[in-house]
Amino acid sequence: MLLGNLSLKEIQNRTGVEFPQVLVDYMETRHQSCASNIKKGKWHCFDIPFILVAGDLETATEIYNNLKSLSGDFKEEMQIAIQT
């Protein structure tokens, strides 16, 4: 069971990391609040478990590539997944 609909700001607060502005700009317009059938180019982040689900590989890769250098600064692990 997956619960929650975290905003970008809530994700940053939970990880303790300020995302690069280029990533914030990318993600702000792509948040999908409905957790069902996440569309291509969109993302949804669950609170329990703490996992960001992207609607396609390209979106997941873009987010991951912008965060991988910051992973050591995360105060809590966040998974990135792709909806299949």
C-alpha positions as CSV (number, residue, x, y, z in Angstrom):
1,M,0.0,0.0,0.0
2,L,1.3,3.5,-0.9
3,L,0.2,6.6,0.9
4,G,0.7,10.3,0.4
5,N,1.1,13.0,-2.1
6,L,4.2,15.0,-1.3
7,S,4.9,18.4,-2.9
8,L,8.3,19.3,-4.2
9,K,8.9,21.5,-1.1
10,E,7.9,18.6,1.2
11,I,10.3,16.3,-0.6
12,Q,13.1,18.8,-0.1
13,N,12.2,19.3,3.5
14,R,12.2,15.5,4.1
15,T,15.5,14.9,2.4
16,G,17.1,18.0,3.9
17,V,18.5,18.9,0.5
18,E,17.7,22.0,-1.6
19,F,17.3,20.8,-5.1
20,P,19.1,22.6,-7.9
21,Q,17.0,25.4,-9.5
22,V,17.0,23.6,-12.9
23,L,15.5,20.6,-11.3
24,V,12.9,22.6,-9.3
25,D,11.9,24.3,-12.6
26,Y,11.7,20.9,-14.3
27,M,9.6,19.2,-11.5
28,E,7.3,22.0,-10.6
29,T,5.2,21.7,-13.8
30,R,5.3,17.9,-13.9
31,H,3.8,17.0,-10.5
32,Q,0.8,14.7,-10.8
33,S,-1.3,14.8,-7.7
34,C,-3.3,11.7,-8.6
35,A,-1.3,8.5,-7.8
36,S,-3.1,6.4,-10.4
37,N,-1.7,5.9,-13.9
38,I,1.1,8.4,-13.7
39,K,1.5,9.9,-17.1
40,K,4.6,10.2,-19.3
41,G,6.5,13.3,-18.2
42,K,4.9,13.4,-14.8
43,W,5.9,12.3,-11.3
44,H,4.2,11.5,-7.9
45,C,5.9,11.2,-4.6
46,F,4.5,9.0,-1.8
47,D,5.1,9.6,1.8
48,I,4.8,5.9,2.9
49,P,7.0,4.5,1.6
50,F,9.2,7.5,0.6
51,I,9.3,6.9,-3.1
52,L,9.1,9.1,-6.1
53,V,7.4,7.4,-9.1
54,A,7.9,8.7,-12.6
55,G,5.6,8.0,-15.5
56,D,8.5,7.1,-17.8
57,L,12.2,6.4,-17.9
58,E,13.1,9.8,-19.3
59,T,11.5,11.7,-16.4
60,A,13.0,9.3,-13.8
61,T,16.5,9.7,-15.4
62,E,16.3,13.5,-15.5
63,I,15.4,13.6,-11.8
64,Y,18.0,11.0,-10.8
65,N,20.8,12.7,-12.8
66,N,20.1,16.0,-11.0
67,L,20.1,14.4,-7.6
68,K,22.8,11.8,-7.7
69,S,25.6,14.2,-6.8
70,L,23.6,15.3,-3.8
71,S,22.7,11.8,-2.5
72,G,25.3,11.8,0.2
73,D,23.6,14.9,1.7
74,F,20.2,13.3,2.0
75,K,19.1,12.8,5.6
76,E,16.6,10.2,4.5
77,E,16.7,7.7,1.6
78,M,14.3,8.4,-1.3
79,Q,13.7,5.8,-4.0
80,I,13.0,6.7,-7.6
81,A,10.8,4.2,-9.5
82,I,9.1,4.1,-12.9
83,Q,5.5,3.1,-13.2
84,T,5.0,0.2,-15.5
